[in-house]
Amino acid sequence: MANVLVLHGPNLNLLGKREPDVYGIATLDELNRRLIELGTKLDLDVTCYQSNMEGDLINHLHFASEKFDYIILNPGAYTHYSYAIRDAIASIDIPVIEVHLSNIHAREAFRTTSVTAPVSQGQIVGFGLMSYELALISIQQKLNEATDV
């Protein structure tokens, strides 16, 4: 069983309250519950963590190699300007999948650039909660491909 760390960045603790027309009405607890349940079905052990603090997210990225095989990261607004988070991703050997609930490429101009995507394994955006679920499915498929070789 692979261990997956889901890191939720700033303001994601306000899911369900913050701009529901953009981010939906589901709460972070509901999202985490869905991810843990799907993870169980996919034979993945999912651990979820949220922080509004850049350094805290960086510390979790740094120490993830001690316990986790994959990381799903929604850096929130840090996506667009945190070179520190970008460098943390680049410095670890664990694959990181960047996710966003909304399509950042179809929003305000300042949101269209991701400094973290170039050092991530991939980016999934615009599918709401399903963005996270698609990331879990892709991890499970990558693991299956690795065992089929």
C-alpha positions as CSV (number, residue, x, y, z in Angstrom):
1,M,0.0,0.0,0.0
2,A,1.4,3.4,-1.0
3,N,1.2,6.3,1.3
4,V,-0.1,9.6,-0.1
5,L,0.2,13.0,1.5
6,V,-2.5,15.5,0.5
7,L,-1.3,19.1,1.3
8,H,-4.0,21.8,1.2
9,G,-2.6,25.3,1.1
10,P,-3.9,28.7,2.3
11,N,-7.6,29.4,2.6
12,L,-8.7,25.9,1.7
13,N,-9.8,25.5,5.4
14,L,-12.7,27.8,4.2
15,L,-14.0,25.5,1.6
16,G,-17.8,25.6,1.5
17,K,-17.8,29.2,2.8
18,R,-15.3,31.0,0.6
19,E,-16.6,31.8,-2.9
20,P,-18.8,28.8,-3.3
21,D,-19.5,29.8,-6.9
22,V,-15.8,29.2,-7.6
23,Y,-14.8,26.5,-5.1
24,G,-18.1,24.7,-4.5
25,I,-20.0,24.1,-1.3
26,A,-18.2,21.0,0.0
27,T,-16.1,21.6,3.1
28,L,-12.5,20.6,3.6
29,D,-13.6,17.8,6.0
30,E,-15.9,16.5,3.3
31,L,-13.1,16.6,0.7
32,N,-10.7,14.8,3.1
33,R,-13.3,12.1,3.9
34,R,-13.9,11.5,0.2
35,L,-10.1,11.3,-0.5
36,I,-9.5,8.8,2.3
37,E,-12.4,6.7,1.2
38,L,-11.3,6.7,-2.4
39,G,-7.7,6.0,-1.3
40,T,-8.9,2.9,0.6
41,K,-10.7,1.6,-2.6
42,L,-7.5,2.2,-4.6
43,D,-5.2,0.6,-1.9
44,L,-3.7,4.0,-1.0
45,D,-3.2,5.2,2.5
46,V,-4.2,8.9,2.4
47,T,-3.2,11.5,5.0
48,C,-4.5,15.0,4.6
49,Y,-3.1,18.2,6.0
50,Q,-4.0,21.9,5.6
51,S,-2.0,25.0,6.5
52,N,-2.2,28.7,5.8
53,M,1.5,29.1,6.4
54,E,4.1,28.8,3.7
55,G,6.9,27.5,6.0
56,D,4.6,24.8,7.4
57,L,3.8,23.5,3.9
58,I,7.6,23.5,3.1
59,N,8.4,21.6,6.2
60,H,5.8,19.0,5.3
61,L,7.3,18.7,1.8
62,H,10.8,18.3,3.3
63,F,9.8,15.6,5.7
64,A,7.4,13.7,3.5
65,S,10.1,11.3,2.3
66,E,10.2,9.7,5.7
67,K,6.7,8.4,5.3
68,F,5.1,9.1,2.0
69,D,5.4,7.8,-1.6
70,Y,3.4,10.6,-3.4
71,I,2.2,14.1,-2.6
72,I,-0.9,15.8,-3.9
73,L,-0.5,19.5,-3.4
74,N,-2.9,22.4,-3.8
75,P,-0.7,25.4,-3.0
76,G,-3.5,27.8,-3.2
77,A,-2.3,31.4,-3.9
78,Y,1.3,30.2,-3.3
79,T,1.0,28.6,-6.7
80,H,1.6,31.9,-8.4
81,Y,4.6,33.3,-6.5
82,S,6.1,31.0,-3.9
83,Y,9.6,30.2,-5.2
84,A,10.2,28.7,-1.7
85,I,7.5,26.0,-2.2
86,R,8.8,25.5,-5.8
87,D,12.3,24.9,-4.5
88,A,11.0,22.6,-1.8
89,I,9.3,20.5,-4.5
90,A,12.4,20.5,-6.6
91,S,14.5,19.3,-3.7
92,I,12.6,16.2,-2.8
93,D,12.5,12.8,-4.6
94,I,8.8,12.2,-4.1
95,P,6.5,12.8,-7.1
96,V,4.2,15.8,-6.5
97,I,0.9,16.3,-8.4
98,E,-0.4,19.9,-8.3
99,V,-4.2,20.2,-8.1
100,H,-6.6,23.1,-8.2
101,L,-10.4,23.1,-7.8
102,S,-10.9,25.9,-10.3
103,N,-9.2,26.2,-13.7
104,I,-6.5,28.7,-12.8
105,H,-5.7,29.2,-16.5
106,A,-9.2,30.6,-17.1
107,R,-9.3,33.0,-14.2
108,E,-7.6,36.4,-13.4
109,A,-4.4,37.1,-15.2
110,F,-2.3,36.8,-12.0
111,R,-3.6,33.2,-11.4
112,T,-2.6,31.8,-14.8
113,T,1.0,31.2,-14.0
114,S,2.1,28.4,-11.7
115,V,5.7,28.5,-10.5
116,T,5.2,25.1,-8.9
117,A,3.9,23.2,-12.0
118,P,7.2,23.0,-13.8
119,V,8.7,21.0,-10.9
120,S,5.6,18.8,-10.3
121,Q,4.9,15.5,-12.0
122,G,1.7,17.0,-13.4
123,Q,-1.1,19.4,-12.9
124,I,-4.9,18.8,-12.6
125,V,-7.1,21.8,-12.6
126,G,-10.7,22.8,-13.0
127,F,-12.6,19.7,-11.9
128,G,-13.6,20.8,-8.4
129,L,-13.2,18.0,-5.8
130,M,-12.6,15.6,-8.7
131,S,-9.2,17.3,-9.4
132,Y,-8.0,15.6,-6.2
133,E,-9.7,12.3,-7.0
134,L,-8.1,12.3,-10.5
135,A,-4.7,12.7,-8.8
136,L,-5.3,9.7,-6.6
137,I,-6.4,7.6,-9.6
138,S,-3.3,8.7,-11.5
139,I,-1.1,7.6,-8.6
140,Q,-2.8,4.2,-8.5
141,Q,-2.3,3.8,-12.3
142,K,1.4,4.8,-12.0
143,L,1.8,2.2,-9.3
144,N,0.1,-0.4,-11.4
145,E,2.3,0.4,-14.4
146,A,5.4,0.0,-12.2
147,T,4.4,-3.4,-11.0
148,D,3.4,-4.5,-14.6
149,V,7.0,-4.0,-15.8
